[in-house]
Amino acid sequence: MNEKPRYWAIKTTEGGSGQNDHWREFLDEQVVAVGWKPVKINPEQFRDRRNQFIDKVVDRYGRTLRAGGSSPGYAARTIYKFANEWREGDVALICAGYRPNQTKPVRIYGIARVGAFFFDRHLKWWAFKREAEITPIDEYVAVRHLIPIFGGSMRLTIHPRSEAQFRRFCKLKQIGQHLSLSAGLEERIAEMAEKDKAESSGQGFHVTAELRKRIESLAVKRATEYFQSRGFSVKNVGTTRSYDLECQKGKRMLRVEVKGTQTDGTSVILTPNEVLNAKRFPTALFLLHSIQCRKIGRSAVPTGGESFVLNRWQVEAHGQLKPLSYTYEILLQA
């Protein structure tokens, strides 16, 4: 059973003074993160042992953190919450903090759909990270507009928020204009392109939204059977991630992008996030092509199909990307 997402706000800067802004790293790496650089303990190893983790951080790094102006207890609690209480599929507002009497507008960087936690041992910047699919916003909003929604101040590293607060926030004109352009845009473009491709080629039934979902479900079922037969445990994550399956065998973790089509499979539609994921993480491509559809009553039911698998998928090496569409933002009105 899929749990409802929880909502958070997270800062990109170090310390209360807002120095060392890591927004660029968030965006480039497609992560959200927290960090106190001296702390080098993986909080995942202390799942369900919150107090032990806090005690260990305070004992080992307390003096160093205090010398840098940080509270060891607060640092440990925040790291633990981020690693073990946030969940995949949660939603995070990425923003600067603010005070109630602040006159300077607040920078809203973006909104992220949060993924799996990982401890970055390379420590290039912050060590405690979660994968994220980020919708950039990059607008400045007056504090007077935020206080009625989120309250008098947001100065902590992370704040729990409510779905109702997020809905009110997204209705702000400066924010909504970005979300209306980006929310589901990639998926809609992909759906329309696949529909046009199947119908113009003369291959298959008229592609309705219902038929598309059935084709996707069939392809995911076949992909799951394929990887299970090869010793992987398989988890369907398609509703919350930009790929479809997580497959694990021992210490090996493999992401799988699944595609199903009535066409001959010589080309498939990929969204930008699907391409980004495949370039950043070990990913396989599972393609079920030449799917046949038979009419049962008023519905078309997909059957059959031939599978093609790239277990070590390299987007640029194994194919050629071609642009389907652009989002054009009008800067000047005629």
C-alpha positions as CSV (number, residue, x, y, z in Angstrom):
1,M,0.0,0.0,0.0
2,N,1.4,3.4,-1.0
3,E,1.7,5.8,1.9
4,K,0.6,9.4,1.3
5,P,3.5,11.8,0.9
6,R,4.6,14.0,3.7
7,Y,5.6,17.6,3.1
8,W,8.7,19.5,4.2
9,A,10.7,22.7,3.7
10,I,14.5,22.5,3.4
11,K,17.2,25.1,3.3
12,T,20.2,25.1,0.9
13,T,22.5,27.3,3.0
14,E,24.9,26.6,5.9
15,G,24.3,28.2,9.3
16,G,21.8,30.9,10.3
17,S,23.6,33.6,8.3
18,G,22.7,31.9,5.0
19,Q,26.3,31.5,3.8
20,N,27.6,28.8,1.4
21,D,24.5,28.3,-0.7
22,H,24.3,24.8,-2.2
23,W,21.4,25.2,-4.5
24,R,23.6,24.7,-7.5
25,E,24.7,21.3,-6.1
26,F,21.1,20.4,-5.4
27,L,20.2,21.1,-9.0
28,D,23.2,19.6,-10.7
29,E,23.2,16.4,-8.7
30,Q,19.3,16.2,-8.5
31,V,19.5,15.8,-4.7
32,V,18.3,17.4,-1.5
33,A,20.8,17.4,1.3
34,V,21.7,18.4,4.9
35,G,25.1,18.4,6.4
36,W,27.4,19.3,9.2
37,K,30.8,18.6,7.6
38,P,32.6,17.2,10.7
39,V,29.9,14.4,11.1
40,K,31.0,11.3,9.3
41,I,28.6,8.6,10.7
42,N,26.0,7.0,8.5
43,P,22.6,7.5,10.2
44,E,21.0,4.6,8.3
45,Q,23.1,2.2,10.5
46,F,21.1,3.5,13.5
47,R,17.5,3.1,12.1
48,D,15.1,2.8,15.1
49,R,18.0,3.7,17.4
50,R,17.6,7.5,17.4
51,N,19.0,8.2,20.8
52,Q,22.1,6.1,20.2
53,F,22.9,8.0,17.0
54,I,22.4,11.4,18.8
55,D,24.6,10.3,21.7
56,K,27.3,9.1,19.3
57,V,27.4,12.3,17.3
58,V,27.5,14.5,20.5
59,D,30.2,12.4,22.1
60,R,32.4,12.2,19.0
61,Y,31.9,15.6,17.3
62,G,30.4,17.8,20.1
63,R,33.5,19.9,20.7
64,T,34.1,20.5,17.0
65,L,30.5,21.4,16.3
66,R,30.3,23.8,19.2
67,A,33.5,25.5,18.0
68,G,31.9,26.1,14.7
69,G,28.8,27.6,16.3
70,S,26.5,24.6,15.9
71,S,24.4,22.7,18.5
72,P,25.6,19.0,18.4
73,G,22.1,17.8,19.6
74,Y,20.3,19.8,16.9
75,A,22.7,18.6,14.2
76,A,22.2,15.0,15.2
77,R,18.4,15.2,15.4
78,T,18.2,16.9,12.0
79,I,20.4,14.4,10.3
80,Y,18.6,11.4,11.8
81,K,15.1,12.8,10.8
82,F,16.3,13.5,7.3
83,A,17.7,10.0,6.8
84,N,15.2,7.9,8.7
85,E,11.9,9.8,9.0
86,W,11.7,11.3,5.5
87,R,10.2,8.8,3.0
88,E,10.6,8.2,-0.7
89,G,7.8,10.1,-2.5
90,D,7.7,12.9,0.1
91,V,7.6,16.5,-1.3
92,A,10.1,19.2,-0.3
93,L,10.0,22.9,-0.8
94,I,13.6,24.1,-1.3
95,C,13.9,27.7,-0.1
96,A,15.8,30.2,1.9
97,G,14.8,30.8,5.6
98,Y,13.1,33.9,6.8
99,R,12.3,35.9,10.0
100,P,8.9,37.5,10.7
101,N,10.3,41.1,10.6
102,Q,12.3,40.5,7.4
103,T,11.9,43.0,4.6
104,K,14.1,41.2,2.1
105,P,12.0,38.8,-0.1
106,V,12.5,35.0,0.3
107,R,14.1,33.1,-2.5
108,I,12.1,30.0,-3.5
109,Y,14.4,27.7,-5.4
110,G,12.2,24.8,-6.3
111,I,10.0,21.9,-5.3
112,A,11.4,18.3,-5.2
113,R,9.9,14.9,-5.2
114,V,12.2,13.0,-2.7
115,G,13.8,9.7,-3.3
116,A,16.1,7.3,-1.5
117,F,18.6,8.4,1.1
118,F,22.3,7.8,0.7
119,F,25.4,8.7,2.6
120,D,28.0,10.4,0.4
121,R,31.3,9.1,1.7
122,H,33.2,11.4,-0.7
123,L,32.2,14.4,1.3
124,K,32.6,16.9,-1.5
125,W,30.1,19.1,0.3
126,W,27.2,17.7,2.4
127,A,27.3,14.0,3.2
128,F,23.6,13.3,3.9
129,K,21.6,13.3,0.7
130,R,18.4,12.1,-0.9
131,E,17.8,11.6,-4.6
132,A,15.3,14.1,-5.9
133,E,13.4,15.1,-9.0
134,I,13.5,18.9,-8.8
135,T,11.2,21.4,-10.5
136,P,13.1,24.7,-10.5
137,I,11.2,27.8,-9.6
138,D,13.8,30.5,-8.6
139,E,11.4,33.3,-7.6
140,Y,11.5,35.8,-4.8
141,V,8.4,36.0,-2.6
142,A,7.6,38.7,0.0
143,V,7.6,37.5,3.6
144,R,4.0,38.9,4.0
145,H,2.8,36.3,1.5
146,L,4.5,33.4,3.3
147,I,3.7,34.1,6.9
148,P,-0.1,33.4,6.5
149,I,0.8,30.1,4.9
150,F,3.8,28.8,6.9
151,G,3.8,30.9,10.0
152,G,6.0,33.6,11.5
153,S,9.5,32.2,10.6
154,M,11.4,29.4,8.9
155,R,15.0,29.4,10.1
156,L,15.7,25.7,10.8
157,T,17.4,23.4,8.3
158,I,14.2,21.4,7.7
159,H,10.6,22.1,8.7
160,P,7.6,19.7,8.6
161,R,4.8,21.2,6.6
162,S,1.3,20.1,5.7
163,E,-0.4,19.3,2.4
164,A,-2.9,22.1,3.0
165,Q,0.0,24.6,3.4
166,F,1.6,23.3,0.2
167,R,-1.7,23.7,-1.7
168,R,-2.0,27.3,-0.5
169,F,1.6,28.0,-1.4
170,C,1.2,26.6,-4.9
171,K,-1.7,28.9,-5.5
172,L,0.6,32.0,-5.2
173,K,0.8,33.5,-8.7
174,Q,4.6,33.5,-8.7
175,I,4.7,29.8,-7.9
176,G,1.7,28.5,-9.8
177,Q,2.9,29.8,-13.2
178,H,6.0,27.5,-13.0
179,L,4.1,24.5,-11.8
180,S,1.4,24.8,-14.4
181,L,4.1,24.6,-17.1
182,S,6.1,21.8,-15.6
183,A,3.7,19.5,-13.7
184,G,3.2,16.4,-15.8
185,L,4.5,18.2,-18.9
186,E,7.1,15.6,-19.7
187,E,4.6,12.7,-19.3
188,R,2.0,14.4,-21.5
189,I,4.5,15.0,-24.2
190,A,5.6,11.4,-24.1
191,E,2.1,10.2,-24.1
192,M,1.1,12.3,-27.1
193,A,4.3,11.3,-29.0
194,E,3.8,7.6,-28.4
195,K,0.1,7.9,-29.5
196,D,1.1,9.7,-32.7
197,K,3.9,7.2,-33.4
198,A,1.7,4.1,-33.1
199,E,-1.2,5.5,-35.1
200,S,0.9,7.1,-37.9
201,S,2.8,3.8,-38.4
202,G,-0.5,1.9,-38.8
203,Q,0.6,-0.4,-36.1
204,G,-1.9,-1.2,-33.3
205,F,-5.2,0.1,-31.9
206,H,-6.1,3.7,-31.4
207,V,-4.1,4.6,-28.2
208,T,-6.4,5.8,-25.5
209,A,-5.2,6.7,-22.0
210,E,-6.8,3.5,-20.7
211,L,-5.0,1.3,-23.3
212,R,-1.7,3.1,-22.7
213,K,-1.9,2.2,-18.9
214,R,-2.7,-1.4,-19.8
215,I,0.3,-1.6,-22.2
216,E,2.5,-0.1,-19.5
217,S,1.2,-2.6,-16.9
218,L,1.9,-5.5,-19.2
219,A,5.4,-4.4,-19.9
220,V,6.1,-3.9,-16.2
221,K,4.8,-7.4,-15.5
222,R,7.0,-8.9,-18.1
223,A,10.0,-6.9,-16.9
224,T,9.4,-8.0,-13.3
225,E,9.2,-11.7,-14.3
226,Y,12.4,-11.3,-16.4
227,F,14.5,-9.9,-13.5
228,Q,13.0,-12.2,-10.9
229,S,13.9,-15.2,-13.0
230,R,17.5,-13.9,-12.9
231,G,17.6,-13.9,-9.1
232,F,16.7,-10.2,-8.4
233,S,14.2,-9.1,-5.8
234,V,12.0,-6.5,-7.6
235,K,10.2,-3.5,-6.3
236,N,7.8,-1.4,-8.5
237,V,8.5,2.3,-7.8
238,G,7.0,3.7,-11.0
239,T,4.4,5.8,-9.1
240,T,7.0,7.8,-7.2
241,R,10.2,7.7,-9.3
242,S,11.3,8.6,-12.8
243,Y,12.1,4.9,-13.5
244,D,9.9,1.8,-13.0
245,L,11.6,-1.0,-11.1
246,E,14.3,-1.3,-8.4
247,C,16.1,-4.7,-8.7
248,Q,18.5,-6.0,-6.1
249,K,20.7,-9.1,-6.0
250,G,23.1,-9.2,-3.1
251,K,24.8,-5.8,-3.0
252,R,24.0,-5.0,-6.6
253,M,21.2,-2.4,-7.1
254,L,19.8,-1.9,-10.6
255,R,17.2,0.6,-11.8
256,V,15.0,-0.5,-14.7
257,E,13.3,1.8,-17.2
258,V,10.4,-0.2,-18.7
259,K,8.8,0.7,-22.1
260,G,5.9,-1.0,-23.8
261,T,4.7,-0.2,-27.3
262,Q,2.6,-1.6,-30.2
263,T,5.3,-0.4,-32.6
264,D,8.4,-2.5,-33.7
265,G,10.4,-0.9,-31.0
266,T,13.0,0.8,-33.2
267,S,12.5,4.0,-31.2
268,V,10.9,4.8,-27.8
269,I,9.9,8.0,-26.0
270,L,12.0,9.1,-23.0
271,T,11.3,12.0,-20.7
272,P,14.2,14.3,-19.6
273,N,14.1,12.8,-16.1
274,E,14.3,9.3,-17.5
275,V,17.4,10.2,-19.5
276,L,19.0,12.0,-16.5
277,N,18.4,9.0,-14.2
278,A,19.9,6.6,-16.8
279,K,23.0,8.7,-17.1
280,R,23.6,9.1,-13.4
281,F,22.8,5.6,-12.1
282,P,23.3,1.9,-13.2
283,T,20.1,1.4,-15.2
284,A,18.7,-1.3,-17.5
285,L,16.2,-0.7,-20.3
286,F,13.5,-3.3,-20.7
287,L,11.5,-2.9,-23.9
288,L,8.4,-4.9,-24.7
289,H,7.6,-4.1,-28.4
290,S,5.2,-5.4,-31.1
291,I,2.4,-5.8,-28.5
292,Q,-0.8,-7.0,-30.0
293,C,-4.2,-5.8,-28.9
294,R,-7.5,-7.8,-29.1
295,K,-11.0,-6.4,-28.7
296,I,-13.0,-7.7,-25.8
297,G,-16.3,-6.0,-25.6
298,R,-15.6,-2.3,-25.9
299,S,-12.1,-2.6,-24.5
300,A,-8.7,-3.3,-26.2
301,V,-6.6,-5.8,-24.2
302,P,-2.8,-5.9,-24.9
303,T,-1.2,-9.3,-25.3
304,G,2.1,-10.9,-26.6
305,G,5.0,-8.7,-27.4
306,E,8.7,-9.3,-27.9
307,S,11.2,-8.3,-25.2
308,F,14.5,-6.5,-25.7
309,V,16.8,-5.8,-22.8
310,L,19.9,-3.6,-22.3
311,N,21.2,-4.6,-18.9
312,R,24.0,-2.1,-18.9
313,W,22.2,0.7,-20.7
314,Q,24.3,3.7,-21.9
315,V,21.9,6.3,-23.3
316,E,24.4,7.9,-25.7
317,A,26.2,4.7,-26.7
318,H,23.2,2.6,-27.4
319,G,21.0,5.0,-29.3
320,Q,20.5,8.6,-30.4
321,L,18.4,11.2,-28.6
322,K,16.2,13.5,-30.7
323,P,14.2,16.5,-29.3
324,L,10.4,16.2,-29.4
325,S,9.4,19.5,-27.9
326,Y,10.5,22.7,-26.2
327,T,8.9,24.8,-23.5
328,Y,9.1,28.4,-24.7
329,E,8.8,31.1,-22.1
330,I,7.7,34.5,-23.6
331,L,9.8,37.3,-22.1
332,L,8.4,40.2,-24.0
333,Q,4.8,40.7,-25.1
334,A,4.1,42.1,-28.6
